[in-house]
C-alpha cells in the first residue's frame, strides 16, 4: 500500500505528500537539468510545470497558514451579537 498522495503530476513532474508527514511535500522533475552541491539542490523547472503545480495546489483548497490561527471573539462583539440576533419565536411551542 502506498503512503503517497499525489498533489500534482504529469509526464514531467510529480508533487506529492506522504500520509503520515503533514510538514513536507515532495517533488520529482523528470528530464530537466539539476545541480547538487553541499546540501543544496538547484533544479531547472519550466514555467509550464510550475504553473501546473500551482494550479493543482490551488484546486486542492489547502488553507493558508493564517487560516489555522485561533479566532478570538471579544465580549463587545458577543454582546452586540446577542442584541441584534434575537431567539426565533417558535409560535408558543415549548422548548
C-alpha positions in Angstrom: 0.0 0.0 0.0 1.4 3.4 -1.0 1.7 6.2 1.5 1.9 8.8 -1.2 -0.9 11.2 -2.0 -0.4 12.9 -5.4 -0.9 16.7 -5.4 0.1 17.3 -9.0 1.5 15.1 -11.7 2.3 14.9 -15.4 4.8 13.1 -17.5 7.4 15.7 -16.4 6.7 16.1 -12.7 5.2 14.6 -9.6 4.4 16.6 -6.4 3.1 14.5 -3.5 2.7 14.3 0.2 3.3 11.3 2.5 0.2 10.3 4.5 2.0 10.5 7.8 4.1 13.6 7.1 2.0 16.7 7.2 5.0 19.0 7.4 6.5 18.4 3.9 5.7 17.8 0.3 7.9 16.0 -2.2 8.8 16.9 -5.8 10.3 15.0 -8.7 11.0 16.6 -12.0 11.8 14.3 -15.0 14.1 15.2 -17.9 15.5 18.6 -16.8 18.8 19.9 -15.6 19.8 19.9 -11.9 22.8 20.8 -9.8 23.8 19.3 -6.5 26.4 20.6 -4.0 26.9 20.7 -0.3 23.2 20.1 0.9 21.8 22.2 -2.0 19.8 21.1 -5.0 19.1 23.6 -7.8 16.6 22.5 -10.3 15.6 23.9 -13.7 11.7 24.0 -13.6 10.0 25.0 -16.8 7.3 27.7 -16.2 4.7 25.3 -17.7 5.3 22.8 -15.0 5.5 25.4 -12.3 2.1 26.8 -13.3 0.7 23.3 -13.4 2.0 22.7 -9.9 0.4 25.9 -8.6 -3.0 25.3 -10.3 -3.2 21.8 -8.9 -2.1 23.0 -5.5 -4.9 25.7 -5.5 -7.5 23.1 -6.7 -6.9 21.1 -3.5 -8.1 24.0 -1.4 -5.2 23.9 1.1 -5.7 26.5 3.7 -3.3 29.4 4.2 -1.1 29.3 7.3 -3.1 32.1 8.9 -6.3 30.1 8.5 -5.1 27.8 11.3 -4.9 30.6 13.9 -7.5 30.6 16.7 -10.1 33.3 16.3 -10.7 35.4 19.4 -14.1 36.9 20.0 -14.3 39.9 22.2 -17.0 40.4 24.9 -18.1 43.5 23.0 -18.8 41.5 19.8 -20.7 38.9 21.8 -23.0 41.5 23.5 -23.6 43.2 20.1 -24.4 39.8 18.5 -26.8 38.9 21.3 -28.6 42.3 21.0 -29.0 42.0 17.2 -29.8 38.3 17.0 -33.0 37.5 19.0 -34.1 33.9 19.5 -36.5 32.5 16.9 -40.2 32.6 18.1 -41.4 29.1 17.8 -45.1 30.1 18.0 -45.7 29.2 21.6 -44.1 25.7 21.4 -42.3 24.5 24.5 -38.6 24.0 24.1 
